[in-house]
Amino acid sequence: MRKLSLVLALCMIFSMMILSGCNKDSKIYFYTYDSAHIKNYQKLADGFANEYNADESHKKIDIVVKAIDENYMSELKNALNDESSQPDIFMFEKPNQYSALKDYCADISDTVAFVSELICKNLAVTDGSKAYALPLFTDGFGLIYNERILEKYFHLESTIASPVLPSSVEEINSFEALKAVVYDIQSKKDELGINGAVAPLPLKYGYKNGISQQLAGIPLYYEFETDGEKITDNAKLPEEIQLTYANELKAIIDLFSENTDLDKTLMANTTYKDSAIDFARGNCVFMAGNASMWQIISQADDCRVTDSDVSMMPLYMGIEDEISHSIAVEGHGYIALNKSIEDNKADIAKKFIDWMLDKSENLAVLGENVQCVLPYRLAENDNPLGAKVIEYASDGGKKTLEIINSMYPSEKFRNIMNESILDYVQGVYEWEGIVATATDAWKK
């Protein structure tokens, strides 16, 4: 009798262990830094789980989304190293963060999301021929322009009669063409009913999103890209920079600062929002900026531009071969799989990623209240600037020009670049001094 009781007790304990293991295995954990959109992710996770669980042949699952607001990268690495709390799916913000997480990322090259849905394979984080993380979002940086005012300009008799000026937007495909148009528009601003050809450069001291940081990123990209490798790893960046294309950077800064209605002494207080509002009110034709700025433009008070008025082109500086490159693009909000999870979990996690990224209705949920665009074939983006970014990024005839300012060595370097360019524009220092300051700041 005692033996029977012991056997029954052991069976009960064994059954509880099995059930406990089943309950543990039924949960898939998804870690994100993006607490602002956690509702979007949880809605998608619940939707996938409901569909998956509707198949009675499947073991029931539950996808739990967890957002970490502070010290995300260190907290994520701690969790990945702890078997009791490690995530099955995790996100990181920028492609250069992969270098700190590469030991944890599984190969996801065989996902439908990568193979056929991602509009530009270069946006994925790859190592050799394999993909290890996919961007949920993308943004682009280039020259935003008001197509309606440009068309008016091209139909002016003086423009038509000129043998040297471009006759259409398509002919603005070099720095020399852009320079000729900008200076000519500035001379005809009264005739066109605008204040200046270009929106004021946003050079506010200490401003985190200074456009000058991204302006500087373009010539630095060309300097680093000479070896032909994709730039996604801070460890591959040189310890020193030469600013090989410093003169080209100076040329675009001069062009912008000399053809705006704002006095150079006031640019220290100008933010990118100020520039976007100036553009939105039809006060200028051109503005350097990101596709995600469309939300600011479209919602500005007294906005006088519609989605059919605005477009974007590459920001030409006069760098050799730049005509063959796209608008500068970057992916962010990367999603990856933990390579140490069991095969059955990995299979479900991959199915979830495909379910999320190759169905238009799920992409719509992913893109709710997001300023950037989704770089997937079935995504319906209503951002006209984002549409141009997607168009350029998916153009097989154009090389991907990457936004690399997220890879700058420090926040201090960002601020020095912004402040140095402002000092030059305001005449505090000569350009040679700015170049010396920037190259020295990179080393430090």
C-alpha positions in Angstrom: 0.0 0.0 0.0 2.8 2.3 0.9 4.6 1.4 -2.4 1.4 2.2 -4.3 1.0 5.6 -2.5 4.6 6.4 -3.3 4.2 5.5 -6.9 1.1 7.6 -7.2 2.9 10.5 -5.5 5.8 10.3 -7.8 3.5 10.1 -10.8 1.7 13.3 -9.6 5.0 15.1 -9.1 6.2 14.0 -12.6 2.9 15.1 -14.1 3.2 18.5 -12.5 6.7 18.8 -13.7 5.6 18.1 -17.3 2.7 20.5 -17.0 5.0 23.1 -15.6 7.4 22.6 -18.4 4.6 22.8 -20.9 3.4 26.1 -19.4 6.9 27.5 -19.5 7.3 26.5 -23.1 4.0 28.0 -24.1 5.2 31.5 -23.4 7.3 33.4 -26.0 9.0 36.5 -24.7 9.5 39.6 -26.9 11.8 42.4 -25.5 11.7 45.9 -26.9 13.2 49.3 -26.1 10.2 50.9 -27.8 7.7 51.5 -25.0 5.9 54.1 -27.0 4.6 51.5 -29.4 4.3 48.5 -27.1 0.5 48.4 -27.6 1.1 47.9 -31.4 3.5 45.0 -30.7 1.2 43.4 -28.1 -1.8 43.7 -30.4 0.2 41.9 -33.1 1.5 39.3 -30.7 -2.1 38.5 -29.5 -3.4 38.4 -33.0 -0.8 35.9 -34.1 -1.3 33.8 -31.0 -5.1 33.7 -31.5 -4.6 32.5 -35.1 -1.9 30.0 -34.1 -3.9 28.6 -31.2 -7.0 28.2 -33.4 -5.3 25.2 -35.0 -6.0 22.4 -32.6 -2.9 20.5 -33.7 -0.7 23.3 -32.2 0.3 23.5 -28.6 -1.1 26.7 -27.2 1.2 29.7 -27.1 1.3 33.2 -25.5 3.6 35.9 -26.7 4.5 38.3 -23.9 5.9 41.7 -24.9 8.1 43.5 -22.4 9.5 47.0 -22.8 12.6 48.2 -21.0 12.8 52.0 -20.7 16.2 52.5 -19.1 19.6 51.0 -19.9 18.0 48.8 -22.5 21.2 47.3 -24.1 22.7 46.3 -20.7 19.4 45.0 -19.4 18.9 43.0 -22.7 22.3 41.5 -22.5 21.8 40.5 -18.9 18.5 38.8 -19.8 20.1 37.0 -22.8 22.7 35.6 -20.5 20.1 34.4 -17.9 18.3 31.2 -19.0 15.5 31.9 -16.6 14.6 35.2 -18.2 16.0 35.3 -21.7 13.8 36.6 -24.5 13.0 34.6 -27.6 12.5 37.7 -29.8 14.3 41.0 -29.1 14.7 44.4 -30.7 17.6 46.9 -30.9 17.3 50.4 -32.3 20.3 50.9 -34.7 22.2 48.5 -37.0 25.6 49.3 -35.3 24.2 47.8 -32.1 24.4 44.4 -33.7 28.1 44.2 -33.0 27.3 44.0 -29.2 24.6 41.4 -29.8 25.9 39.3 -32.6 26.6 36.3 -30.3 22.9 36.1 -29.5 21.3 36.6 -33.0 20.0 33.6 -35.0 20.2 33.4 -38.8 16.9 34.5 -40.2 17.9 34.5 -43.9 15.1 32.0 -44.7 12.2 34.2 -43.5 9.7 35.3 -46.1 10.1 38.8 -44.6 13.7 38.9 -45.7 13.6 36.9 -48.9 10.7 38.5 -50.7 9.1 41.3 -48.5 11.9 43.6 -47.5 12.2 46.2 -50.3 16.0 46.6 -49.9 18.2 43.8 -48.6 20.9 46.3 -47.6 18.6 47.6 -44.8 18.9 44.2 -43.0 21.7 43.5 -40.7 23.8 41.0 -42.5 27.0 39.2 -41.8 28.4 37.5 -44.9 25.5 36.1 -46.9 23.3 35.7 -43.9 20.7 38.0 -42.3 20.5 38.4 -38.5 18.1 41.2 -37.9 15.3 43.0 -39.9 14.3 46.7 -39.6 10.7 47.3 -38.8 11.0 50.9 -39.9 13.1 53.1 -42.1 13.8 56.8 -42.7 15.6 58.8 -45.3 17.6 62.0 -45.4 17.8 64.2 -48.5 16.7 67.4 -50.1 12.9 67.9 -49.6 11.4 70.2 -52.2 8.1 71.9 -53.0 7.2 70.5 -56.5 4.5 73.0 -57.1 6.8 76.1 -56.6 9.5 74.4 -58.6 7.1 73.8 -61.5 6.2 77.5 -61.4 9.9 78.4 -61.5 10.5 76.1 -64.5 7.7 77.9 -66.4 9.1 81.4 -65.9 10.1 82.9 -69.2 13.5 83.7 -67.9 14.1 80.1 -66.8 12.9 78.7 -70.1 15.1 81.1 -72.0 18.3 80.2 -70.1 20.7 77.9 -71.9 22.4 76.8 -68.7 19.6 76.2 -66.2 17.9 72.8 -65.8 14.4 72.7 -67.3 12.9 70.1 -64.9 13.3 68.5 -61.6 14.8 65.4 -63.3 17.7 67.6 -64.6 18.7 68.5 -61.0 21.0 65.5 -60.7 24.3 67.1 -59.6 25.5 69.7 -57.2 26.3 72.2 -60.1 22.7 71.9 -61.3 21.3 72.3 -57.8 23.5 75.3 -57.1 22.5 77.0 -60.3 18.8 76.5 -59.5 19.0 77.6 -55.9 20.9 80.8 -56.6 18.5 81.6 -59.5 15.4 81.0 -57.4 16.8 83.2 -54.7 17.2 86.0 -57.2 13.5 85.5 -58.3 12.0 85.0 -54.8 9.7 88.0 -55.1 8.4 86.8 -58.5 7.8 83.3 -57.0 6.2 84.7 -53.8 8.6 83.1 -51.4 11.0 84.4 -48.7 14.0 82.4 -49.8 15.1 79.4 -51.8 16.1 77.3 -48.8 14.7 76.8 -45.3 17.0 78.1 -42.6 19.6 75.6 -41.4 18.7 74.2 -38.0 21.9 74.8 -36.0 20.6 75.4 -32.5 23.4 74.9 -29.9 23.1 71.5 -28.2 20.1 70.5 -30.3 20.1 66.7 -30.4 18.6 66.3 -33.9 20.8 68.9 -35.6 20.6 68.5 -39.3 24.3 69.4 -39.6 25.1 66.0 -38.0 23.4 64.3 -40.9 24.9 66.7 -43.5 28.3 65.7 -42.2 27.3 62.1 -42.3 27.1 62.1 -46.1 30.7 63.0 -46.9 31.8 60.7 -44.1 29.9 57.8 -45.6 31.7 58.3 -48.9 35.0 58.5 -47.0 34.3 55.2 -45.2 32.6 53.4 -48.1 35.7 53.3 -50.3 36.5 49.7 -49.3 33.0 48.7 -50.7 31.9 47.1 -47.4 28.5 47.8 -45.8 29.0 50.1 -42.8 27.0 48.7 -39.8 29.7 48.1 -37.2 31.4 50.8 -35.1 34.4 48.5 -34.7 35.1 48.8 -38.5 35.2 52.6 -38.4 38.7 54.2 -38.5 40.2 55.6 -35.4 40.9 58.8 -37.3 39.0 60.7 -40.1 40.4 62.8 -42.8 37.2 64.6 -43.9 38.2 63.8 -47.4 35.2 65.6 -48.7 35.3 68.6 -46.4 35.2 71.0 -49.4 32.0 69.4 -50.6 30.4 69.7 -47.2 31.4 73.4 -47.1 29.9 73.9 -50.5 26.4 72.6 -49.5 26.5 74.6 -46.2 27.4 77.8 -48.1 24.7 77.1 -50.6 22.0 76.7 -47.9 23.1 79.5 -45.6 23.5 82.1 -48.4 20.1 81.4 -49.9 17.7 81.7 -47.0 15.7 84.6 -45.5 17.1 84.1 -42.0 20.1 86.1 -40.9 23.1 83.8 -40.1 23.4 85.3 -36.6 19.9 83.8 -35.8 20.6 80.3 -36.8 21.9 79.4 -33.3 18.3 79.3 -32.2 16.8 77.4 -35.2 15.6 73.9 -34.8 14.6 71.4 -37.5 10.9 72.0 -36.5 11.4 75.7 -37.3 12.7 74.7 -40.7 9.9 72.3 -41.3 7.3 75.0 -40.4 8.9 77.5 -42.7 8.7 74.9 -45.5 5.1 74.0 -44.7 4.0 77.6 -45.1 5.4 77.8 -48.6 8.1 80.3 -47.6 10.8 78.4 -49.4 11.4 75.7 -52.1 14.1 73.4 -50.5 14.8 72.0 -47.1 17.4 69.4 -45.9 15.6 66.9 -43.8 14.2 63.5 -43.0 11.1 61.8 -44.4 9.7 61.5 -40.9 9.5 65.3 -40.8 6.3 65.0 -43.0 4.3 64.8 -39.8 5.6 68.2 -38.6 5.1 69.7 -42.1 1.6 68.4 -42.6 0.4 69.4 -39.1 2.0 72.9 -39.0 -0.3 75.8 -38.4 -1.1 77.6 -41.7 0.3 74.7 -43.7 0.1 75.5 -47.4 1.6 72.3 -48.9 -0.3 69.1 -49.7 1.1 65.6 -50.1 1.1 66.1 -53.8 3.3 69.2 -53.5 6.2 67.6 -51.7 8.9 65.3 -52.8 12.6 64.4 -52.1 15.8 64.0 -54.0 19.3 63.0 -53.0 21.3 65.8 -51.4 24.0 66.5 -54.0 27.3 67.9 -52.7 29.6 67.4 -55.7 31.1 64.1 -54.5 32.2 61.8 -57.3 29.7 59.1 -58.2 27.0 60.5 -56.0 24.5 60.4 -58.9 24.6 56.6 -58.7 23.5 56.6 -55.0 20.1 56.8 -53.4 18.6 59.2 -50.9 20.5 58.5 -47.7 18.5 55.8 -45.9 18.6 54.0 -42.5 16.8 51.2 -40.9 15.8 51.2 -37.2 13.7 49.2 -34.8 15.5 46.0 -35.6 14.0 42.6 -34.7 16.1 39.5 -34.1 15.7 36.0 -32.7 17.7 34.5 -29.9 19.8 31.7 -31.3 19.9 29.7 -28.1 16.2 29.0 -27.9 14.8 25.6 -28.7 13.9 24.7 -32.3 10.2 24.6 -31.8 10.2 28.1 -30.3 12.5 29.4 -33.0 10.1 28.0 -35.6 7.1 29.8 -34.0 9.1 33.0 -33.6 10.0 33.0 -37.3 6.4 32.4 -38.2 5.4 35.4 -36.1 7.9 37.7 -37.9 6.6 36.5 -41.3 3.0 36.9 -40.2 3.7 40.4 -39.0 5.7 41.6 -42.0 4.1 40.0 -45.0 0.4 40.9 -44.4 -0.8 44.4 -45.2 -3.3 44.5 -42.3 -0.6 43.6 -39.8 1.8 46.1 -41.2 -0.9 48.7 -40.8 -1.0 47.9 -37.1 2.8 48.0 -36.9 2.8 51.5 -38.5 0.1 53.1 -36.3 1.3 56.4 -34.9 4.7 55.9 -36.3 6.4 58.9 -38.1 8.8 56.7 -40.2 7.9 54.3 -43.0 7.8 50.5 -43.2 10.2 49.0 -45.7 8.1 46.1 -46.7 6.4 45.4 -50.0 2.8 45.2 -48.8 3.0 48.2 -46.5 0.7 51.1 -47.3 2.6 54.2 -46.3 0.7 57.5 -46.5 3.9 59.7 -46.1 4.7 61.2 -49.5 8.4 61.7 -48.5 8.5 58.1 -47.2 7.2 57.0 -50.6 10.2 58.6 -52.3 12.6 56.9 -49.8 11.0 53.5 -50.6 11.2 54.3 -54.3 14.9 55.1 -54.1 15.7 52.2 -51.7 14.0 49.7 -53.9 15.7 51.0 -57.1 18.1 48.2 -58.1 20.0 50.7 -60.2 20.9 52.9 -57.2 23.5 52.1 -54.5 22.3 52.5 -50.9 23.7 55.5 -49.3 23.5 54.9 -45.5 22.8 57.4 -42.8 25.7 56.8 -40.5 25.5 59.6 -37.9 24.2 57.1 -35.4 27.7 55.6 -35.6 29.5 58.7 -34.5 32.0 57.9 -31.7 30.2 59.9 -29.1 27.5 62.4 -28.3 30.3 64.9 -27.8 31.4 64.5 -31.4 27.8 65.2 -32.6 27.6 68.4 -30.6 31.1 69.5 -31.7 30.0 69.0 -35.4 26.9 71.0 -34.9 28.5 73.8 -33.0 31.5 74.0 -35.4 29.3 74.3 -38.5 27.3 77.0 -36.7 30.6 78.8 -35.8 31.6 78.7 -39.5 28.3 80.0 -40.7 28.4 82.9 -38.3 32.0 83.7 -39.3 33.5 82.9 -35.9 36.1 80.5 -37.5 37.5 79.8 -41.0 36.6 76.5 -42.6 40.1 75.1 -42.1 39.7 75.5 -38.3 36.4 73.6 -38.5 38.0 70.7 -40.3 40.8 70.6 -37.7 38.3 70.6 -34.9 36.2 67.9 -36.3 39.1 65.5 -37.1 40.5 66.1 -33.6 37.1 65.5 -31.9 36.7 62.1 -33.7 40.1 60.9 -32.3 39.1 61.9 -28.7 
